[in-house]
């Protein structure tokens, strides 16, 4: 199985969109570069 991660960005932050709606977000990280680096480290 091939998994392809995706990071949604809004206002420079990593967010999860609720049903793809930009006005309904949950912020997961203030630093997208650090989040991407974490994914690389975890393989």
N, CA, C and O of each residue as an XYZ file, in Angstrom:
172
protein
N       0.840     -1.167      0.000
C       0.000      0.000      0.000
C       0.889      1.235      0.000
O       1.876      1.295      0.734
N       0.547      2.200     -0.808
C       1.283      3.456     -0.886
C       0.451      4.552     -0.230
O      -0.670      4.828     -0.655
N       1.006      5.172      0.806
C       0.337      6.287      1.472
C       1.017      7.582      1.072
O       2.243      7.681      1.100
N       0.232      8.563      0.704
C       0.765      9.865      0.315
C       0.214     10.900      1.290
O      -0.974     11.221      1.245
N       1.070     11.429      2.178
C       0.590     12.407      3.153
C       0.281     13.747      2.490
O       0.864     14.108      1.467
N      -0.630     14.454      3.088
C      -0.980     15.795      2.608
C      -1.093     16.720      3.813
O      -1.601     16.332      4.866
N      -0.622     17.921      3.646
C      -0.718     18.928      4.699
C      -1.568     20.070      4.159
O      -1.213     20.697      3.160
N      -2.689     20.339      4.817
C      -3.503     21.497      4.457
C      -2.936     22.704      5.192
O      -2.642     22.635      6.385
N      -2.786     23.804      4.472
C      -2.236     25.027      5.055
C      -3.258     26.147      5.003
O      -3.962     26.328      4.009
N      -3.323     26.894      6.098
C      -4.163     28.091      6.150
C      -3.463     29.088      7.052
O      -3.137     28.777      8.197
N      -3.234     30.274      6.543
C      -2.559     31.333      7.308
C      -1.211     30.874      7.857
O      -0.824     31.266      8.958
N      -0.492     30.040      7.092
C       0.832     29.581      7.485
C       0.843     28.503      8.551
O       1.892     28.224      9.132
N      -0.311     27.886      8.824
C      -0.416     26.846      9.844
C      -0.922     25.555      9.217
O      -1.610     25.580      8.197
N      -0.576     24.421      9.837
C      -1.106     23.122      9.410
C      -2.491     22.961     10.017
O      -2.671     23.100     11.227
N      -3.457     22.670      9.175
C      -4.827     22.557      9.651
C      -5.500     21.308      9.100
O      -5.057     20.740      8.101
N      -6.553     20.897      9.748
C      -7.456     19.877      9.208
C      -8.751     20.605      8.876
O      -9.315     21.323      9.701
N      -9.202     20.398      7.649
C     -10.447     21.015      7.215
C     -11.613     20.092      7.546
O     -11.519     18.877      7.375
N     -12.680     20.658      8.008
C     -13.884     19.855      8.268
C     -14.709     19.804      6.997
O     -15.245     20.818      6.550
N     -14.808     18.618      6.421
C     -15.534     18.373      5.177
C     -15.059     19.303      4.058
O     -15.844     19.732      3.213
N     -13.735     19.608      4.072
C     -13.135     20.423      3.025
C     -13.477     21.898      3.085
O     -13.209     22.633      2.135
N     -14.058     22.340      4.174
C     -14.490     23.741      4.292
C     -13.409     24.573      4.967
O     -13.016     24.295      6.101
N     -12.932     25.595      4.264
C     -11.845     26.442      4.781
C     -12.246     27.225      6.030
O     -11.382     27.599      6.823
N     -13.530     27.475      6.215
C     -13.956     28.242      7.388
C     -14.080     27.378      8.645
O     -14.280     27.905      9.739
N     -13.965     26.060      8.497
C     -14.036     25.156      9.649
C     -12.743     24.353      9.732
O     -12.602     23.321      9.076
N     -11.800     24.831     10.543
C     -10.486     24.200     10.622
C     -10.107     23.882     12.065
O     -10.604     24.496     13.009
N      -9.218     22.914     12.207
C      -8.559     22.608     13.470
C      -7.068     22.762     13.219
O      -6.523     22.120     12.321
N      -6.399     23.604     14.000
C      -4.962     23.833     13.833
C      -4.200     22.717     14.542
O      -4.436     22.437     15.717
N      -3.269     22.076     13.798
C      -2.456     21.000     14.361
C      -1.026     21.436     14.610
O      -0.343     20.851     15.451
N      -0.560     22.445     13.901
C       0.808     22.913     14.093
C       0.931     24.334     13.567
O       0.327     24.695     12.557
N       1.709     25.120     14.260
C       2.004     26.479     13.814
C       3.178     26.488     12.840
O       3.463     27.510     12.215
N       3.865     25.340     12.708
C       5.094     25.262     11.913
C       5.031     24.114     10.896
O       5.368     22.979     11.233
N       4.601     24.395      9.653
C       4.483     23.350      8.638
C       5.806     22.661      8.303
O       5.811     21.470      7.993
N       6.924     23.384      8.359
C       8.229     22.792      8.058
C       8.568     21.722      9.100
O       9.036     20.638      8.752
N       8.333     22.028     10.362
C       8.594     21.055     11.427
C       7.680     19.841     11.284
O       8.115     18.714     11.523
N       6.432     20.051     10.902
C       5.494     18.936     10.723
C       5.953     18.026      9.590
O       5.916     16.804      9.730
N       6.379     18.595      8.483
C       6.882     17.790      7.362
C       8.136     17.020      7.786
O       8.294     15.850      7.436
N       9.020     17.670      8.534
C      10.228     17.002      9.027
C       9.899     15.833      9.937
O      10.570     14.802      9.906
N       8.877     15.996     10.736
C       8.441     14.911     11.627
C       7.974     13.704     10.818
O       8.283     12.564     11.166
N       7.238     13.950      9.752
C       6.777     12.850      8.891
C       7.960     12.145      8.238
O       7.956     10.921      8.111
N       8.970     12.904      7.822
C      10.163     12.305      7.209
C      10.866     11.410      8.229
O      11.267     10.292      7.906
N      11.014     11.903      9.458
C      11.674     11.119     10.508
C      10.932      9.820     10.809
O      11.557      8.797     11.090
N       9.616      9.855     10.753
C       8.814      8.677     11.079
C       8.702      7.699      9.918
O       8.180      6.594     10.065
N       9.198      8.126      8.764
C       9.222      7.234      7.606
C       7.937      7.217      6.886
O       7.798      6.513      5.886
